[in-house]
Amino acid sequence: MERKSWTVEVDGTEHEVVLEWTYWGGQRKLSLDGQLVHKSTIPMRWSSTQPFEIDGRPAVVRTRPRRMMSAWFVIDLEVDGQTVKPNAGAARWEIDDTGRETAAA
């Protein structure tokens, strides 16, 4: 299972959002501050959207392949319509600011 995380501050409080995901098996687990907020299994569904709230603010995690049949994915977290920069260390999912695929350290 792959893992991607974000640290986001909402109204002065820091929160951790974590997505654990298998792209072949379609399992998704989305946690906020260690508490499960979404769980689903839909095999071979590479694109997904998981809306949730952080302290009453709208948030959404989106996954999509970088291109057709690619093992590289763009995974975004938005809070109040603003994209949040991910924490480092998500191999296979890292896309730099120019859109190039890069391997995480």
N, C-alpha and C positions, 0 to 999 in steps of 0.2 A: 504494500500500500504506500503510495506517494504521500508526502505531507508538505503543505505550504502554510505559512503563518504570517500574520500581520499584527503589529502593535499600533493601536489607535487611541487617541485621546478624545473623549467626548465630555464636554462641560467640565473639564478639569480632572476627569477620572480616566486613568489608563486601562485599556481592555486588550485582551489577546483573543484574536480570531484564528482558528485553526481549521483547515480543510484537509481531511484524509480521504484519498480517492484512488480507486483502481480503474484505469481507463478500459481494460479489457472486461473485467467483471462488472463494471458499472456501479460498484459500491461507493457511496458518498457518506461521510460523516462530517458535519459542521459543528464546531464547538465554539462557545463564547465563554471566556473565563473558566474553562474546564468543564462547562456544562453543555451537554449535547442539545443542540437546537434544531438539527435536521439530520435525518438518516433515511437513505433510500438505496434501492438496488434496481438498476435498469441496465442489463447487459448491452454492451456495444453502443451505448448512448454517450457520445463523446462531448456533446455540447449540453450545458445545463445552466440553470439559473436557480439560485436558492435565496429568496428574499427572507429577511428577518429584521429584528430591531435591536439597536444598542441604546439603552437608556431612553427608549421612546423615539429614537431617530431611525429613519429608514436606512437599511443597509442591504446589500445584495452581493453575493459571490457568483461570478460568471466563469464558466470554463468553455473553451473552444479550441479546436485544433488550429495550429499556426497556418497550416494549409492542408489540402486534401491528403488523406492517408499519412499524415505526419505523426511521429511519436512525440513531437514537441507541442506544447500547449501554452496558450495565453490564459492565465488565471488572474482575474481582477477582483478586487474588493472596492466597492463604492459605499461611502457613508455620506448621507445628505447630498448625493449626486457628485461627490468629489472622490477621485481615485486615491487610494491609500497605497503607499509604497510597501512592498512585501519585505519581510525579514529575509536575511541572506540564508542560503543553503538549501534551495529547492532544486535539486538536480532534475534535469529533463524539462523543467518549466521555465528556466530563466530566459528572458528576452531583454536585450539591452535597449537603451533609449532610441537607437536607430532602427529597431525591429529585427536585428540580427540575433540568431539563436546562439546562445553561449552555454557552456557547461559550468555549473556552479562548483565552487571549490569544496 
